[in-house]
Amino acid sequence: MADEEDELLETELSYDQKKEIAKWFFLNAPAGEINYVAKGT
């Protein structure tokens, strides 16, 4: 079972998955904080 969990953690996300995650962060960023979220600081 531990091997299965390790295997899942090492799976590379696809480009579309990464894009959807980024989109979610931008859509859910607090008002006026888009630049802060985009910059990553």
N, C-alpha and C positions, 0 to 999 in steps of 0.2 A: 504493500500500500504506500509506503514512503517513496518508493521508486516512482510510482505513478504521480505523486504530488510534485516531486522534483522535476519530472518530465513536463508537467503542465506549467511550472514556473519558468522554464527555459524556452517556452514556445515564443517565437518571434511573431509580433503583430503584423498583419498585412497593412499595406498602405491605406486601404479603405477603413480599416479599424482605427488606425492612427488619426485619420482625417475626421472620423466621427467623434473620437475622444476630444480632439482639439475644438471641433465645432461645439460640442457640449460645454466645454469650458468657456468659450467666448459667449455663448448664449446665456450662460448662468453667472457670468461675471457681474459684480455689483455695478450699478450705474456709475459712470465716470471712471471705472477702473479697468477698462479694456486695455489701455496702454500698459498698465502695470501687469496684467495677466499675460499679454503678448510678449512683453519684455522678459518676463520670468524672474524678476528680482524681488 
